[in-house]
Amino acid sequence: MTQLKKSIPHLFLLSYLLVILFPFLFVIFSSVKKDNNEIALNPFGFPKEFVFSNYVETWVNAKIGTYFFNSMYISILASVISILFGAMFAFAVTRMKHGKWNVALFSLILVGMLIPNNSLMLPIYLLVRKMNILDTHLALIIPYIANALPFTIIILAAFMRSLPSEIEEAAVMDGLRAPGIFARIVLPLTIPAIVTVFIVNFLGNWNEFLLANYFLSTDTLRTLPVGMVQFRDEYQMNYAQMSAGIVYSVVPVIIIYAILQEQIIEGVTAGSVKG
């Protein structure tokens, strides 16, 4: 009876995993099938022959490659810059003594987490238009950075609070000032939290659709989510190539999670456990 009770959670998790993997496996199998007829006759089975040319045609003819690299560099650049600014702010409010200013500034950041992103759509559009950067990648990068800062600061600040103050005291005795302590001591120790924040910000930027759809009109500048919508409209009768495009959009996310899953868990839990 005890073993049965212990196995119930595992069975539940296994069932949940199968439910999640089921549509993804369907997409993978469909992406290497010959045509719609084969998909209709054998939707969930292995293909009779693997047609990898679907990936080549999707990458080249549908310009998925262009959209892919646009999304990649915008997501990475915005994530890195938001981490740089967020880490400096978190260091200032957690490791430097500014009295009540620390509490006030951190409270303002918490307020930023409460504002729905969609409610800022019109102000962001007006600001971007006034800056004359509409239909450029800066129209996405700058809002992405601003949107990611509250979450970035909260996570990094929680982690930095967990670091022992003796490390800083030893660094001060060695002659380091605040910039040196930040760059040479605190920042390297905050790597687990930085990895976590980078992944979350990257995924948010990678999947973002609303701003990319409204702020970019030039086809070669568009990101992958917007490009996939156009791809669906143009290739709606070719489900094999549509599936190949979906795989392109999902694979980078899976790879990142598979490689960095331990750092993600450590970064999320470290501050709460130690602090």
C-alpha angles and dihedrals in degrees: 000000000000092000090050091054091049092049095051095077090048092051090049092050091047091052090048090051092052091050090053096045096044098079092039092054089048090055093047094050092045092051092063098043124106103240147332092282093061091046091052094048096044108018099162103028134088115278120256088237129004111248104196091167087085088073093049094049092046093049095048110025098038092042091235087144091061093047091045095056092042090056092043098054095038091050094046096044094047091046094050094048093047090051092050094051093039093050092051091049093046090050091050095052098040108033103028123069113237099144116219091356089075092057093044095049093046090049090055089054090052089053088055089061091058097057113094112237094225091058089062094055097100097043091049091050092050091047093048091048091049090051088053094232100118113136092024130102090247087070087068102031096057096049090043090055093047092047093051098048100083094052091041093052095046094052096042093045091052090052095045091052088059093059113101115251090223089077091060093044090055090048091051090051088054089056101258119148127207096280091050093047090050097047101036104030116018101035096053090048090052095058095112091055091042091054091050093049092045092054094047093046092044093052092047091052093042094054098037112124112160101067093037091052096050102033100047122060102158108094096219091055097053124114128235099264091053091042091052091057091054090044090055091052094048098040102030091129094053105069094172093062091041088056091049089054091051091052090053090055095048104040098073091053093050092048093051093049093046093052100039104030094114093051090048093055093044093049094050097046103034097078095046094046097047099031 
